[in-house]
Amino acid sequence: MKRLINPILGGVALLLSLSSCNDFINVEPNGVADEDYVFGQPEQMTTAAYAMLGDDWYTYPFNLWPYGDVISDDCYKGGGSTGDVGEYHQLDIMSSLVSTAGPLDELWYRLYCAISRCNKALISLEQADEANYPEKEKRIGEVRFLRGHFYFKLLTLFRQVPWVDEQVVKDGSVEKTSNTQYTNGELWQKVMDDFKAAYDVLDTYPEDPARVSKTAAACYLAKCYLNLAYPEDDKYQFTGTVNKEYMQKVIDYTDFVLHTATKYGYATDFGDIFMPDQRNGVESIFAVQHSLDDNTVFGRANWSNTLNAPWGLFACGWDFHKPSQNLVDAFKTENGLPEFDTYDDVASVPVPGGSTEQKFDPRLFHTVAINGFPYKYDVNTLFTYANNRTPNTYGYYSSLKENVPVGSKYTTYNGSWQATNQNDYVFRYTDVMLWRAEAYIELGQADQALPIINAIRMRAANSVDKYIPYAKDFCDIKPYPSFPSQEYARQALRWERRLEMAMESSRFFDLRRWGIAAQTLNKYYAGESDRTYTYVDDGGKTVKQMYAEYYKDAHFTAGKNEYMPIPYNQLNYIPGLYTQNAGYE
């Protein structure tokens, strides 16, 4: 008997229940597809799996900005109040995070929907006749990459998840698969097996920018080994002993990126990386593609970042994802180098026309919107105090990287919602080179890391004239003359990652990997809870504004908050099947 793939089973059940046994009529249901037909379309099934890459929304953003940035010391939640998307407020302060938070359940569910698409595509591909479908092997590699991509996010967030692959689907055992069937290490190995399968069959460069490649698979393998090189104990704490064999794997796989995939490299100007008309440049190894012109009503727009535009500059600027003062201070320099030990002793912010004695890394002006300076490089559009929705709670900065110039053609509007065509980077070249530098340092080869870090810093130094000439007098950045010790090199690398990748959803995961999340974040909460911002308003009056006081309620609990709780709805879907993460019982 043929099976039907039906997205609206409940409606069909209701229809049948209204028919008596005697009056049963055999009607083909609407909105269904014949299974034999569907699984006989491997190319379309592969496309359906790809479509899930950007099938997200602000309550379940696949770029993970609430989980990588809001949790971290880089940013505040933002919005209209602490109750505006209150579940994200739980992430901002961590002390109140509970398993019933709706976005956690949505994200879990949507990622498994994506995995389901991949599994069904793999079943379809397995059935395909290679003689009539010469792309079969390559498409299997692509779909296994996609499945690994979605599982990477699940493991990164929830740590202990059920492994559902195409065999589980064929066996009909999805609802019998526990999240403790495999250890965390075994789960990571399964993810790496998917990436290795992709690495073995794909081409160095993708057929088009939307597809995955051998280079992207090499990046994922390097990233997996980098994470695993910092082993955790049963309380989620770094054991203190780096796995050097895994660090060498990071070097090996980034060798491929550096020496084989030579079409990739550093963008000439840091600002180019985040401009909508510069998408898919040399920096972009793999990015989720967004568009406004794919013949649908709103295009394949980036709805995950739809909350994050500043207040008053856009038709819909909800002012979430707000850079912290701590992040702004981290960009301060002295003699061109970071102020490692004193950066946050005194809050500093550049003021147009004001003193330029305090210098900053140029990347500040590409990352953070600051009062009085052009917004997204447009000298006709100044970012002002009025462009902050609730400054008494979330301060006076806004994010730049994920947004587009005001009034640009790269936005679409739908009632209360506005979105852009900005791609979401999965891997950009500089990020990958920073992993390489980190591996060299942990292997005791800091001299190999020095030129990588300095090349990135010199790119930043050369990223002033094209986009931010108005900030030139505030900027000073120089290369490191040397790394006198491994500890100094480690500090330099970690600082460079923070500045380069700020507001790109990586900061919390870096802190956790290094084993310093609790100490860093609890210190941050204490420092942010009594922030003040002093400025002169339009009437010439000096205003001293308190903000971020809500951090008095914040606390990060080591051995618990490193990972998210398994969502309550998932735990209770089949009671007893899943085990909750430590600390959330």
Secondary structure, 3 states (H helix, E strand, C coil): CCCEECCCHHHHHHHHHCCCCCCCCCCCCCCCEEHHHHHCCHHHHHHHHHHHHHCCCCCCCCCCHHHHHHCCCCEEEECCCCCCCHHHHHHHHCCCCCCCCHHHHHHHHHHHHHHHHHHHHHHHHHHCCCCCCCCHHHHHHHHHHHHHHHHHHHHHHHCCCCCCCHHHHHHCCHHHCCCCCCCHHHHHHHHHHHHHHHHHHCCCCCCCCCCCCHHHHHHHHHHHHHHHCCCECCCCCECCCCCHHHHHHHHHHHHHHHHHCCCCCCCCCHHHHHCHHHCCCCCEEEEECCCCCCCCCCCCCECCCCCCCCCCCCCCCCCEEEECHHHHHHCEEECCEECCCCCCCCCCCCCCCCCCCCEECCCHHHHEECCCCEECCEEEEECCHHHCCCHHHHCCCEECCCCCCCCCCCEEEECCEEEECCCEEEEEHHHHHHHHHHHHHHCCCHHHHHHHHHHHHHHHHCCCCCCCHHHHHHECCCCCCCCCCHHHHHHHHHHHHHHHHCCCCCHHHHHHHHCCHHHHHHHHHHHHCCEEEEEECCCCCEEEEEECHHHHHCCCCCCCCCCCCCCHHHHHHCCCCCCCCCCCC
